[in-house]
Amino acid sequence: MSPETSASNDPDRTGWEAVLDQLERDAAPTAGPATGSGWSEPSGLGPIPRELVGRASRLLAAQRDRITALEVGRRSAGEHLGALRAVDATREPRGSVYLDASA
């Protein structure tokens, strides 16, 4: 049996490839906001196969980049919200503009 055939029949490799595929889809910038489904550690998988370590490392770097970008966006949104609140706090409360003189 060739190494390629045995690798493609390895259930751990197949399982890890499926996990990495899903994580890559979730980490893609086009994935949009989190759906709230959450992530849980896959069970029943052995150690990650050596051939997939490079892919997993690239995925980890992409996830870290995405986290950094989201944190920058969150911070920016917080600063904008703070500026809006500061402007709103300087406004004087307005009373009635019209006076009903017929009453």
SVG drawing of the C-alpha trace seen along z (x, -y; Angstrom):
<svg xmlns="http://www.w3.org/2000/svg" viewBox="-58 -83 63 85">
<polyline fill="none" stroke="black" stroke-width="0.4" points="0.0,0.0 1.4,-3.4 1.8,-6.2 -0.8,-8.3 -3.4,-5.5 -2.8,-4.8 -2.9,-8.5 -6.2,-9.0 -7.7,-6.0 -6.5,-7.2 -9.6,-8.1 -7.6,-10.5 -6.3,-12.4 -9.8,-12.5 -11.2,-13.8 -8.5,-16.4 -8.9,-17.5 -12.7,-18.0 -12.0,-20.0 -9.4,-22.2 -11.7,-22.7 -14.5,-24.0 -12.1,-26.2 -10.7,-27.7 -14.2,-28.5 -15.0,-30.1 -11.8,-32.1 -12.3,-33.5 -12.9,-37.3 -16.0,-36.7 -17.5,-34.4 -19.2,-37.4 -20.2,-37.6 -20.2,-34.5 -23.4,-32.6 -23.3,-31.7 -23.0,-28.0 -19.8,-28.0 -16.9,-25.6 -16.2,-22.5 -13.1,-20.4 -13.5,-17.4 -13.5,-14.2 -12.2,-10.9 -9.3,-12.3 -5.7,-11.3 -2.8,-13.7 -2.7,-15.8 -0.9,-14.0 2.5,-15.5 1.5,-16.3 -1.3,-18.7 0.9,-20.6 1.8,-23.3 -1.8,-23.8 -2.8,-24.0 -0.1,-26.5 -1.2,-28.7 -4.7,-28.5 -3.7,-29.6 -1.8,-32.6 -4.9,-33.5 -7.1,-33.2 -4.8,-35.5 -4.8,-38.0 -8.6,-37.9 -8.8,-38.4 -6.4,-41.4 -8.6,-42.9 -11.8,-42.4 -10.2,-44.0 -9.2,-47.0 -12.7,-47.3 -14.2,-46.9 -11.9,-49.6 -12.7,-52.0 -16.5,-51.4 -16.1,-52.1 -14.3,-55.3 -16.9,-56.5 -19.7,-55.6 -17.8,-57.6 -17.6,-60.6 -21.3,-60.4 -22.2,-60.2 -19.9,-63.2 -21.7,-65.3 -25.1,-64.2 -24.2,-65.1 -23.5,-68.7 -27.0,-69.3 -29.3,-71.3 -32.6,-69.7 -35.3,-71.5 -38.6,-72.4 -41.7,-73.1 -41.1,-75.2 -44.7,-76.4 -46.9,-78.1 -50.6,-77.5 -51.9,-81.0 -55.5,-80.0 -55.8,-78.1"/>
</svg>
